[in-house]
């Protein structure tokens, strides 16, 4: 009975942590997930599936907080456990390779992330075929890495492929659509097509505000990216407003020392000095 109660509590804490993670409340999410992981170890150290899920979620939190070394350790622990117990083509293995690619992308080590992203995509295509939304998420992640490597045309093609799958399978007002639209806008902007990118960035921002709430950190990132595009077209008034709003959201959600918050602040300061 005690083991059953501990396992039930671990699942409940894990669910709470996942909810807080989706809401962008990373400090609260971490507390829930660490508590769940501690209970899992008490109940059964070999309970690999729940432990892998918890470690994967912790890795995501640490990545979002720019705690990259901790994220790498969490993903590494999860991947070792998953390989031992789940086999090479399990969906959790694909999730972990996807997230390892995303971690390297966040750190700017895009070349190291590309093999992980491609491995996730290969596993998922074997499991689901090319039209599954999870496959489209892997395609979008690979697109972002290629964009980071300066291979913008390849990135644009993959972003558009993922977007088409999401809109066909999930509809046009959905979080994945907002995510890909924002990244596609940044990719197009990188190729010097800012006037084309801004409508996509605005649509992504509108969706994120509707789906996530106006104070979610992803909304802050979207506003900061929009400001960069507005600035490139000389729309200074709009850029300043976007930077200010983005900075307030990012500082509240991520803290003033987070790299994304700092980048937004630096870009805003440079814009003011250039006037």
N, C-alpha and C positions, 0 to 999 in steps of 0.2 A: 504493500500500500504506500509506504514512504517513497519508494522509487517511482511509482505512478504519479504521486502528487508532485514530486520534484520535476519529473518530465513534463507534466502539464503546466507547471509554473514556468519552466524554461520556454515552452512553446508560446505561452501568453506573453512573456517578456520579449521574446523574439518578434512576435507580431507587433507589439507596441513600438519596438525599435524600428521595424520596417515602416510603420506609419509615420513616425517622427522623421525618418530619413526622407520619405517622399515629400513631407511638408517642409523640408529644408531646415529642420531644427536639429542640427547635428550634435550639439552637446547632449541634449536629452536622449537622442537616439543612441549615442555611444554608451550612456549609462545603462539603458535597457539591455543592449546587446551584450555588454560585458557581464551583466548579471545573469543573462540567459546562458552564456558560454560557461560561466562558473558552475551553474547547476548541471549542465550537460556533462561536464567532467566528473561531477560528484555521482551522477546517475550511472553513466557508462562512458568511459573514455573512448570506446570504439564506436560510439554512435556517430558515424561519420557524416551521414547526410545532413542532420541538423547542425552539427558542428561546422561543416563546410559552408552551409548557408549563412550561418552567423558570422564566420570569419570573412566570407565574401562581402557581406554587408558592412562589416567593420572596415574592410579595405576601401570600400566606396566612401565611407565617412572620412577616413583619413586623407584620401585623395582630395575630396572637396575642401578639406581644411588645409591643404598643402602640407600635410604631414606625410611626405612621400616615403620616407624610410619605413615608417610604421605601416603604411599601406602595403609596401612590398613584402614586409614580413607576414602580414595577415594573409595576403594572397598566396604567398609561398607555402604557409602552413596548410591552407585550404587545398591547394593543388596537390601537395604530397598525400594528404588524406584521401582526396578524390581519386587519385591514380591508384592507390592501394585497394580501394573498395568498390569503385564504380565502373572501371573499364575505360578504354580510350575514347569511346564515342558517346559518352553520357552528356546530357544537356548542361549539367553543372560544370563539366570540364570545359565546354564551349564558353559558358559564362565567365569562367576564370580567365581563359585566354583573351576573351573580349576585354575584360577589365584590366588585364595586364597591358594590353595594347593601349587602352585609354590612359593608364597611369604613365606610361612612357610619353604619350602625346602631351599630357599635362605638364610633364617635366621638360618638354622640349626635345627629348631624345627620340625623335620620330623614326629614325632608321631602326632602332632597337624595338620599337613598337610594331613595325610592319609585319614581321613574321608571326607575332602573337595574333594580330588581327586576321591575318590570312588563315592561320590554323583554326581560329574560332569559326570563320566563315566556311571552311572546308568541312568541319565536323557538322555544322548546322545544316548545310546543304545536303549532306548524306542522310541526316535524320529527317528533314522536312521537305526537301525540294526547294526550288528557287523562289517561290511565291509566298513563302511563309513570313509573317511579320518579324519573327526573330531573326530570320535570314536578312531581312531588310535592315534590321538594327546593326548587324555585323557589317553589312555593305556600307552603311552610313559611317560607322566607326572607322573602317578602312579609308573611306573618302576623306575624313578629317585628317588622318595621318598623311595621306598622299598630298593633301593641300599643305600641310606643315612642311613637307619635303620640297615644296615648290612645284609639285606636279599638278598644277591647278586644273588643267584640262581633264586629266584622268579623274581628279576629285569631283569636278562638276558633273561628269557623266555618271559617276556612282551615286552622288547625292540625288540626282534626278531619278535614277533607277529606284533608289530606296523610297523617295517621295511618292513615286507612282504606285508602288506596292502598298504603302500605308494608306493612300487615298482610296485605292480600290478595295482594300480589305478591311480598313478600320473607319473610313470616313475622313472628311476634311477638317473636322474640329476635334483634334486629338493631340495629346502631348508629343507623340513621336513626330507628327507633322510639324508642330512648332519647332522642335529641336532641329529637324533636317532643314527646314526653311531658313532658320537662323544661320546654320552652318553654310548652306548654299549661298546665302546673301554675302557672307564673309568671303567665300571662295570667289564669287563673281566680282566683289569689290577688289580683291587681290589682283585680278586681271585688268583692273582699270575701268570697270563698268559700274561705277558707284550709282549712277542714276538708275540703272536697272536693279541694283541690289537693294536700294532703300525701300521700295514697295514690299519686297519679300521680307525685309527686316521688320517693317511695321506690322505686317500680317503675323509674323512669328511673335512679336511682342504682344499684340492684341490677344492671340491665343493663350500665351503664357499667363497674362494677367487674368484672363477668364478662368483658366483651368487650375492655376496654382495660387492665385491671389497676388495682390499688388506688391507685397513685401517679400516675396520669395527671392532667394539669391539668384535664381536663373533669370528672373525679370531684371534684376540689376545688371547682370552680364549682357542681356539683350539690349538694354538701354545704353550701356557703355559702347557696345558694338555699333549701334545706330549713331551715336555721337561721332564716332570715328568717320563713318560714311558721310554724315552731314558736313563735318569739317572739311573733308576732301573736296566737296562740291562748293565750299565757301559759304555754307549756310550757318554762319557763326552763331546767330541768336538761338536757333534750334539746337545746335551742338552744345552750347553752354547749358541750356535747360536740361538736355538729356544727361550730360555729365553730372550736373548737380543732383538730379533725381537718382541716377545710378549710384553715385557716391554715398548718398544717404542710406540707400537700401543695402549696399554691400558692407558698409561699416557696421550697420546694425546686425546684419546676418552673419558676417564672416569675421568682423573685427578690423581695426585699422592697420594691423600688421600683415594681413593676408596679401599675397602677391597681386591678386585681381583688384583689390581695393587700392593698393598702392599704384598700380598701373593707371587706373581710372583717375586718381588724384593727380598724378604726374601729367597725364594728357590734358587734363583740365587746366592745370597751371600753365603749361606751355601755350595753350590756346589763349589764355588771358594775357600772357606776356607778348604774344605775337600781334596783339591788336594795336 
